[in-house]
Amino acid sequence: QEQLVESGGGLVQPGGSLRLSCVASGIMFQIRAMGWFRQAPGKQRELVAAITSGGSNTNYADSVRGRFTISRDNAKNTLYLQMSSLKPEDTAVYYCNTHSASFTWGQGTQVTVSS
């Protein structure tokens, strides 16, 4: 059964860091280009970071480039997003999926950046 389970969110002060994780099952994770998406209140879901199946290439939205790092461990079927220098505008629910959003969305993990 296809499943994406995100974790690692929380409340953090501006300038802080968080590491998100996404465990995938039933999607042949090792051959999928993957992405992290986010949706802020009242806004559309957007792709913020993507990574190729082998992990050799990554791409980022301009708003997070230089602050976020996407990575993966194919042996553990796990996708990561290391977020640093967080800003209030990073507040959103974060989701993982394939780069083309092929599978049912998980529950996401809430990231709140506030002092």
C-alpha positions in Angstrom: 0.0 0.0 0.0 1.3 3.4 -0.9 2.1 5.6 2.0 4.1 8.8 2.8 4.6 9.7 6.4 6.2 13.0 7.2 7.6 14.0 10.6 10.0 16.4 12.3 8.0 19.6 12.2 7.5 21.9 15.2 7.7 25.5 16.5 11.0 27.2 16.0 12.3 30.7 16.4 13.4 32.8 13.4 16.9 31.8 12.5 16.5 28.3 13.9 16.7 24.9 12.2 14.6 21.8 11.7 15.1 18.5 10.0 12.1 16.9 8.4 11.9 13.2 7.5 9.5 11.3 5.1 9.3 7.6 5.2 7.8 6.1 2.0 6.4 2.7 1.4 4.8 1.0 -1.5 6.0 3.5 -4.1 9.3 2.0 -5.3 11.1 4.9 -3.6 14.5 4.0 -5.0 13.6 4.8 -8.6 11.5 8.0 -7.9 12.6 11.5 -8.2 11.2 13.0 -5.0 10.2 16.4 -3.7 9.3 18.4 -0.6 6.3 20.6 -0.9 4.7 23.1 1.4 1.3 24.8 1.8 0.8 27.9 3.8 -2.6 29.0 5.0 -4.6 30.5 2.1 -1.9 29.6 -0.5 -1.4 26.8 -3.0 0.9 24.0 -2.4 4.3 24.6 -3.8 7.4 22.5 -4.6 10.3 23.8 -2.6 13.0 21.1 -3.2 13.5 18.2 -5.4 16.1 15.4 -5.7 16.8 12.8 -8.4 16.3 9.1 -7.7 20.0 8.5 -7.0 20.4 11.7 -5.0 23.1 13.2 -7.3 21.0 16.2 -8.4 18.9 18.6 -6.4 16.9 21.7 -7.2 15.4 24.4 -5.0 12.8 27.1 -5.1 14.4 30.6 -5.0 12.8 31.3 -1.7 14.7 28.5 0.1 17.9 28.1 -2.0 20.9 28.3 0.3 18.9 27.6 3.4 17.3 24.2 2.8 19.0 20.9 1.8 17.2 17.9 0.5 18.7 14.5 0.8 17.6 10.8 0.7 18.6 7.4 2.0 17.3 4.8 -0.5 18.3 2.0 1.9 15.8 3.4 4.4 13.2 4.6 1.9 13.5 8.0 3.6 13.6 11.5 2.3 15.0 14.4 4.4 14.8 18.2 4.4 17.3 20.1 6.5 16.1 23.6 7.0 18.2 26.4 8.5 18.0 30.1 8.9 14.2 29.7 9.1 12.0 32.7 8.5 8.3 33.3 9.5 7.4 33.0 5.8 8.5 29.4 5.9 5.6 28.6 8.2 3.5 25.9 6.4 2.5 22.3 6.4 5.3 20.4 4.7 4.7 17.3 2.5 6.8 14.9 0.5 5.8 13.2 -2.7 7.3 12.2 -6.0 8.5 15.2 -8.0 5.4 15.0 -10.1 3.1 14.5 -7.0 2.1 11.1 -8.3 0.8 9.6 -5.0 -1.8 10.3 -2.4 -0.6 13.0 0.0 0.3 12.2 3.5 -0.8 14.1 6.6 2.2 16.5 6.4 4.1 18.0 9.2 3.5 21.5 10.5 6.4 23.9 10.7 5.8 27.2 12.5 8.5 29.9 12.6 7.7 32.5 15.2 9.2 34.3 18.1 
